């Protein structure tokens, strides 16, 4: 299958929410995201302000995305629809996210669920990320 990584646009916001709510591990519903301040309007504002999100498409279908907080030097989101896992999309998206952050910062970071069995931890470690802090409620900072 042919994949393509491109900058996300405000026209992709619904696809970003669809991908985000499709994941099994670290799942959030739209209601939970709303409570965190993650809304279509907040995503539109961030995407319009700077290139901060990338969408992976497989055969023209939205399959995964990454989003960064350029000011805070943080990988804010990296999610792959379950049907598209194992195709290297997350690795390709991390290349884009890391490059954007390292263009502005010498150190970058991300946080995720640090519990045993959370696959994201193995993924980030394989990419060379190191845990630098244990956070509340089982999260870790890389």
C-alpha positions as CSV (number, residue, x, y, z in Angstrom):
1,X,0.0,0.0,0.0
2,X,1.2,3.5,-0.8
3,X,1.5,6.0,2.0
4,X,2.0,9.7,1.9
5,X,2.9,12.1,4.7
6,X,1.8,15.7,4.3
7,X,1.2,18.8,6.5
8,X,-2.3,18.7,8.0
9,X,-4.7,21.5,7.1
10,X,-7.8,22.8,8.8
11,X,-9.8,20.8,6.3
12,X,-8.3,17.6,8.0
13,X,-9.6,18.4,11.5
14,X,-12.4,15.9,11.3
15,X,-10.0,13.2,10.2
16,X,-7.7,14.0,13.1
17,X,-10.5,13.5,15.5
18,X,-11.6,10.3,13.8
19,X,-8.0,8.9,14.1
20,X,-7.6,10.0,17.7
21,X,-10.9,8.4,18.8
22,X,-10.2,5.2,17.0
23,X,-7.2,4.1,19.1
24,X,-7.5,1.5,21.8
25,X,-4.6,2.4,24.1
26,X,-4.7,5.9,25.4
27,X,-8.2,6.3,24.1
28,X,-10.0,9.6,24.6
29,X,-13.6,10.3,23.5
30,X,-14.5,13.6,22.0
31,X,-16.2,14.6,25.3
32,X,-12.9,13.9,27.2
33,X,-10.9,15.9,24.6
34,X,-13.4,18.8,25.0
35,X,-12.9,18.7,28.8
36,X,-9.1,19.1,28.1
37,X,-9.7,22.0,25.7
38,X,-9.0,20.0,22.6
39,X,-11.7,21.2,20.2
40,X,-12.1,21.7,16.4
41,X,-11.5,25.4,17.0
42,X,-8.4,24.9,19.1
43,X,-6.9,22.6,16.5
44,X,-7.8,24.9,13.7
45,X,-6.1,27.8,15.5
46,X,-2.9,25.8,16.1
47,X,-2.7,24.5,12.5
48,X,-3.4,28.0,11.0
49,X,-0.7,29.5,13.2
50,X,2.2,27.3,12.1
51,X,2.9,24.0,10.5
52,X,2.5,21.8,13.6
53,X,0.6,18.7,12.4
54,X,1.2,16.0,9.8
55,X,-1.3,13.5,8.3
56,X,-0.4,10.1,7.0
57,X,-2.6,8.8,4.2
58,X,-2.7,5.3,2.9
59,X,-4.2,4.9,-0.5
60,X,-5.7,8.4,0.0
61,X,-7.3,7.5,3.3
62,X,-6.4,9.3,6.6
63,X,-4.5,6.7,8.7
64,X,-2.4,8.5,11.3
65,X,-1.3,11.9,12.5
66,X,1.3,13.7,14.6
67,X,1.0,17.1,16.2
68,X,3.6,19.2,18.1
69,X,3.5,22.2,20.3
70,X,6.2,24.3,18.7
71,X,6.4,26.8,21.5
72,X,6.6,24.2,24.3
73,X,9.0,21.8,22.3
74,X,6.6,18.9,22.8
75,X,5.3,16.1,20.7
76,X,1.7,16.6,21.6
77,X,0.1,13.7,19.7
78,X,1.0,10.7,17.6
79,X,-1.8,8.3,16.7
80,X,-2.4,5.5,14.2
81,X,-5.8,4.0,13.3
82,X,-5.7,0.3,14.4
83,X,-6.2,-0.9,10.8
84,X,-3.0,0.8,9.7
85,X,-0.7,-0.2,12.6
86,X,2.6,-1.8,11.7
87,X,3.2,0.0,8.4
88,X,5.8,2.5,9.6
89,X,3.5,5.5,9.6
90,X,4.3,6.5,13.2
91,X,8.0,6.4,12.5
92,X,7.6,8.5,9.4
93,X,5.4,11.0,11.3
94,X,8.0,11.2,14.2
95,X,10.6,12.2,11.6
96,X,8.5,15.2,10.7
97,X,7.6,16.1,14.3
98,X,11.1,15.8,15.6
99,X,12.6,17.9,12.7
100,X,10.1,20.7,13.3
101,X,10.8,20.8,17.0
102,X,14.6,20.5,16.7
103,X,14.6,23.4,14.2
104,X,13.5,25.5,17.1
105,X,14.8,23.7,20.3
106,X,17.8,21.8,21.4
107,X,15.7,19.6,23.7
108,X,12.3,18.2,23.0
109,X,9.9,16.1,25.1
110,X,6.7,14.0,25.1
111,X,4.6,12.3,27.7
112,X,2.6,9.1,27.6
113,X,1.2,6.4,29.7
114,X,4.1,4.6,31.4
115,X,2.3,1.5,32.5
116,X,3.5,-2.0,31.5
117,X,1.9,-3.1,28.2
118,X,1.5,0.3,26.7
119,X,3.1,-0.2,23.3
120,X,4.0,3.5,22.8
121,X,6.8,3.1,25.3
122,X,8.6,0.5,23.3
123,X,8.1,2.5,20.2
124,X,9.6,5.7,21.7
125,X,12.5,3.7,23.2
126,X,13.3,2.1,19.8
127,X,13.5,5.6,18.4
128,X,16.1,6.6,21.0
129,X,13.9,8.5,23.4
130,X,14.7,8.1,27.1
131,X,12.5,8.3,30.1
132,X,13.5,11.3,32.2
133,X,10.7,11.5,34.7
134,X,7.9,9.4,36.3
135,X,4.8,11.5,36.5
136,X,1.5,11.2,38.4
137,X,-1.0,8.6,37.5
138,X,1.5,6.4,35.8
139,X,2.6,8.7,33.0
140,X,6.2,9.1,32.0
141,X,8.1,12.0,30.3
142,X,10.6,11.3,27.6
